[in-house]
Structure formats: C-alpha cells, structure tokens
Amino acid sequence: MKIFKMFALAAVVLFTVACGKDNNNPGTTGGNNTEIAGFDAIEKEWKLISVDGVANDFSVYISFTDGLFFLYQQVYSWDYVLYEGQYTIDGGVLNGTYVDGGSWKTPYTGGVSEDGQYLILKSKEATPVTYKYEACTIPDEVFDEATGTRAIEVVPFL
C-alpha cells in the first residue's frame, strides 16, 4: 500500500508539472501582474502554491535566513522531510547547496513581488518550470513532524 501511495504521489507531481506550461510571462507572479523586485526580500517563510500556474497537490515550505535555507517537503513521503543548507544570490540567480554537499537540481531566477507576498522561482533548465510561493508562517506541526534524515528514495524538491 505504501508503494502505491508513493507512485500515486509521483504521478500527481509529474501531471502537475506537465500540465499548465505557461512560461510566456516570467516577470510576474501570474494572474495578478505583480512586478518582481529581485531576491532582496527573500528572508522569510514561504509555502509553495503552484507549479507552472497549476495548484500543487503536495506540500512544500521553505525558509530563508542569514544565508541558510530550511526546506520542509511532503512530496514523496508520508511525513515532512527536512533539508537544509546554504543559499547564494549572484547576479539575480538563486542557488543552494545542501549540508551533505549536494547542490540544488538547478539554479533559479525570479524574485519576490514588490508587495513581499509572493516568491517566484523559475528554473534554469532546458524546459523552465515556474514555482510560485506565498509568504506564510510555517505551521508548528510541520516542524514537529519533519524528520532530519533523508530517505534514499526521497528526492529534495529544489
């Protein structure tokens, strides 16, 4: 049963990413035309709300503070999994390295909306994917549930 749920979650993620590709307007948050002001105001907590304009069926939170990031994801697992490391911003490009030395799967362009409510990350891949996050307070139950040990089959979201 657990393996079935893992495959179902993977299928949802693939479906979400495959549907709704609209990369024609990477400079806005999509739908409300809020202008992006760069990564200067990135240091807060964020919740993923859409992938390429489609609401996601999984849960990802990320916090940026003092050059460190804390990523809490419930994507390919039952519980939240915590990944942490350092991030850098160089020439308008956001990049990160996990504490185990691994790099994010791709650097990101984008930024925080001028009103500080949204974070847009556009992957620097052959087929870019745009992730939209909303400013939030990460719920205590996410911290309580998060395991700091990554299972081999659990792939980090970033």
C-alpha positions as a Markdown table, in Angstrom:
| # | Residue | x | y | z |
|---|---|---|---|---|
| 1 | Met | 0.0 | 0.0 | 0.0 |
| 2 | Lys | 2.8 | 2.4 | 0.8 |
| 3 | Ile | 4.5 | 1.8 | -2.5 |
| 4 | Phe | 1.2 | 2.5 | -4.3 |
| 5 | Lys | 0.9 | 5.9 | -2.5 |
| 6 | Met | 4.5 | 6.7 | -3.5 |
| 7 | Phe | 3.7 | 6.0 | -7.1 |
| 8 | Ala | 0.4 | 8.0 | -6.9 |
| 9 | Leu | 2.3 | 11.0 | -5.4 |
| 10 | Ala | 4.9 | 10.7 | -8.2 |
| 11 | Ala | 2.2 | 10.6 | -10.8 |
| 12 | Val | 0.5 | 13.7 | -9.3 |
| 13 | Val | 3.8 | 15.6 | -9.3 |
| 14 | Leu | 4.5 | 14.6 | -12.9 |
| 15 | Phe | 1.0 | 15.5 | -14.0 |
| 16 | Thr | 1.2 | 18.9 | -12.2 |
| 17 | Val | 4.5 | 19.7 | -13.9 |
| 18 | Ala | 3.4 | 18.5 | -17.3 |
| 19 | Cys | 0.1 | 20.4 | -17.3 |
| 20 | Gly | -0.3 | 24.2 | -17.4 |
| 21 | Lys | 3.0 | 25.2 | -19.0 |
| 22 | Asp | 2.9 | 28.9 | -19.4 |
| 23 | Asn | 6.3 | 30.4 | -19.3 |
| 24 | Asn | 5.5 | 33.4 | -21.5 |
| 25 | Asn | 5.4 | 35.9 | -18.7 |
| 26 | Pro | 8.2 | 35.0 | -16.2 |
| 27 | Gly | 8.5 | 38.5 | -14.8 |
| 28 | Thr | 5.2 | 38.5 | -13.0 |
| 29 | Thr | 3.5 | 36.3 | -10.4 |
| 30 | Gly | 0.9 | 35.2 | -12.9 |
| 31 | Gly | -2.6 | 36.3 | -12.9 |
| 32 | Asn | -2.3 | 39.5 | -10.8 |
| 33 | Asn | 0.6 | 41.1 | -12.8 |
| 34 | Thr | 2.5 | 41.9 | -9.6 |
| 35 | Glu | 6.0 | 43.0 | -10.5 |
| 36 | Ile | 9.0 | 41.1 | -9.3 |
| 37 | Ala | 11.6 | 43.1 | -7.4 |
| 38 | Gly | 14.5 | 40.6 | -7.1 |
| 39 | Phe | 15.6 | 38.5 | -4.2 |
| 40 | Asp | 16.3 | 41.3 | -1.7 |
| 41 | Ala | 13.3 | 40.4 | 0.5 |
| 42 | Ile | 13.7 | 36.6 | 0.3 |
| 43 | Glu | 14.4 | 36.2 | 4.0 |
| 44 | Lys | 11.1 | 34.9 | 5.3 |
| 45 | Glu | 9.0 | 31.7 | 5.3 |
| 46 | Trp | 7.2 | 30.6 | 2.1 |
| 47 | Lys | 4.6 | 27.9 | 1.1 |
| 48 | Leu | 4.5 | 26.5 | -2.5 |
| 49 | Ile | 1.1 | 27.3 | -4.0 |
| 50 | Ser | 1.6 | 26.5 | -7.7 |
| 51 | Val | 3.8 | 24.9 | -10.3 |
| 52 | Asp | 3.6 | 26.5 | -13.8 |
| 53 | Gly | 0.3 | 28.1 | -12.8 |
| 54 | Val | -1.3 | 24.9 | -11.5 |
| 55 | Ala | -2.1 | 24.4 | -7.8 |
| 56 | Asn | 0.0 | 21.7 | -6.3 |
| 57 | Asp | -1.3 | 18.6 | -4.5 |
| 58 | Phe | 1.7 | 18.2 | -2.3 |
| 59 | Ser | 3.2 | 20.4 | 0.5 |
| 60 | Val | 6.5 | 22.3 | 0.4 |
| 61 | Tyr | 7.6 | 25.0 | 2.8 |
| 62 | Ile | 10.9 | 26.9 | 2.7 |
| 63 | Ser | 12.6 | 29.4 | 5.0 |
| 64 | Phe | 15.5 | 31.6 | 4.1 |
| 65 | Thr | 17.5 | 33.4 | 6.8 |
| 66 | Asp | 21.1 | 34.7 | 7.0 |
| 67 | Gly | 22.4 | 32.7 | 4.0 |
| 68 | Leu | 20.7 | 29.4 | 5.2 |
| 69 | Phe | 17.6 | 27.7 | 3.9 |
| 70 | Phe | 15.4 | 25.1 | 5.6 |
| 71 | Leu | 13.2 | 23.1 | 3.2 |
| 72 | Tyr | 10.3 | 21.1 | 4.5 |
| 73 | Gln | 8.6 | 18.8 | 2.0 |
| 74 | Gln | 5.9 | 16.3 | 2.0 |
| 75 | Val | 6.2 | 15.2 | -1.7 |
| 76 | Tyr | 7.4 | 11.6 | -1.9 |
| 77 | Ser | 6.9 | 10.7 | 1.7 |
| 78 | Trp | 4.3 | 10.3 | 4.4 |
| 79 | Asp | 6.0 | 12.8 | 6.8 |
| 80 | Tyr | 7.6 | 16.1 | 6.1 |
| 81 | Val | 11.3 | 15.7 | 5.3 |
| 82 | Leu | 13.7 | 18.5 | 6.3 |
| 83 | Tyr | 16.6 | 19.5 | 4.0 |
| 84 | Glu | 18.9 | 22.4 | 5.0 |
| 85 | Gly | 21.9 | 24.1 | 3.6 |
| 86 | Gln | 23.2 | 27.4 | 2.4 |
| 87 | Tyr | 21.9 | 29.6 | -0.4 |
| 88 | Thr | 23.6 | 32.3 | -2.5 |
| 89 | Ile | 22.3 | 35.1 | -4.8 |
| 90 | Asp | 24.7 | 36.1 | -7.5 |
| 91 | Gly | 23.7 | 38.3 | -10.5 |
| 92 | Gly | 20.0 | 37.7 | -9.8 |
| 93 | Val | 20.4 | 33.9 | -9.7 |
| 94 | Leu | 19.4 | 31.9 | -6.6 |
| 95 | Asn | 21.4 | 28.8 | -5.9 |
| 96 | Gly | 21.8 | 26.4 | -3.0 |
| 97 | Thr | 23.9 | 23.6 | -1.5 |
| 98 | Tyr | 22.6 | 21.0 | 1.0 |
| 99 | Val | 24.5 | 20.3 | 4.2 |
| 100 | Asp | 25.6 | 16.9 | 2.7 |
| 101 | Gly | 27.4 | 18.8 | -0.1 |
| 102 | Gly | 24.8 | 18.2 | -2.9 |
| 103 | Ser | 23.6 | 21.1 | -5.0 |
| 104 | Trp | 20.0 | 22.1 | -5.8 |
| 105 | Lys | 19.0 | 20.4 | -9.1 |
| 106 | Thr | 19.0 | 23.8 | -10.8 |
| 107 | Pro | 19.7 | 27.5 | -10.2 |
| 108 | Tyr | 16.6 | 29.8 | -10.2 |
| 109 | Thr | 15.9 | 33.3 | -11.5 |
| 110 | Gly | 12.8 | 35.3 | -10.4 |
| 111 | Gly | 12.4 | 37.1 | -7.1 |
| 112 | Val | 10.0 | 38.4 | -4.5 |
| 113 | Ser | 7.0 | 40.5 | -5.6 |
| 114 | Glu | 7.1 | 44.2 | -4.7 |
| 115 | Asp | 4.4 | 43.7 | -2.1 |
| 116 | Gly | 6.5 | 40.9 | -0.5 |
| 117 | Gln | 3.7 | 38.4 | -0.7 |
| 118 | Tyr | 5.0 | 36.1 | -3.4 |
| 119 | Leu | 8.3 | 34.4 | -4.3 |
| 120 | Ile | 8.6 | 33.3 | -7.9 |
| 121 | Leu | 11.4 | 30.8 | -8.8 |
| 122 | Lys | 12.0 | 30.0 | -12.5 |
| 123 | Ser | 14.3 | 27.0 | -13.0 |
| 124 | Lys | 17.2 | 27.4 | -15.4 |
| 125 | Glu | 16.6 | 24.2 | -17.3 |
| 126 | Ala | 16.1 | 23.4 | -21.0 |
| 127 | Thr | 12.4 | 23.5 | -20.2 |
| 128 | Pro | 12.0 | 26.0 | -17.4 |
| 129 | Val | 9.5 | 25.4 | -14.6 |
| 130 | Thr | 8.0 | 28.3 | -12.6 |
| 131 | Tyr | 7.2 | 27.8 | -8.9 |
| 132 | Lys | 5.1 | 30.3 | -7.0 |
| 133 | Tyr | 5.3 | 30.6 | -3.3 |
| 134 | Glu | 3.2 | 32.7 | -0.9 |
| 135 | Ala | 4.6 | 34.3 | 2.3 |
| 136 | Cys | 3.4 | 32.4 | 5.3 |
| 137 | Thr | 4.3 | 31.2 | 8.8 |
| 138 | Ile | 5.3 | 27.6 | 8.7 |
| 139 | Pro | 2.9 | 25.7 | 11.0 |
| 140 | Asp | 4.3 | 24.1 | 14.2 |
| 141 | Glu | 3.1 | 20.7 | 13.1 |
| 142 | Val | 5.4 | 20.8 | 10.1 |
| 143 | Phe | 8.4 | 21.4 | 12.4 |
| 144 | Asp | 7.2 | 18.7 | 14.8 |
| 145 | Glu | 6.7 | 16.1 | 12.0 |
| 146 | Ala | 9.8 | 16.9 | 10.0 |
| 147 | Thr | 12.5 | 14.2 | 10.0 |
| 148 | Gly | 16.0 | 15.4 | 9.6 |
| 149 | Thr | 17.1 | 12.2 | 8.0 |
| 150 | Arg | 16.6 | 11.9 | 4.3 |
| 151 | Ala | 15.5 | 8.5 | 3.0 |
| 152 | Ile | 17.3 | 7.4 | -0.1 |
| 153 | Glu | 14.1 | 7.3 | -2.1 |
| 154 | Val | 13.1 | 10.8 | -1.1 |
| 155 | Val | 14.4 | 13.4 | -3.6 |
| 156 | Pro | 14.7 | 17.0 | -2.5 |
| 157 | Phe | 12.2 | 19.4 | -4.1 |
| 158 | Leu | 14.8 | 22.0 | -5.1 |
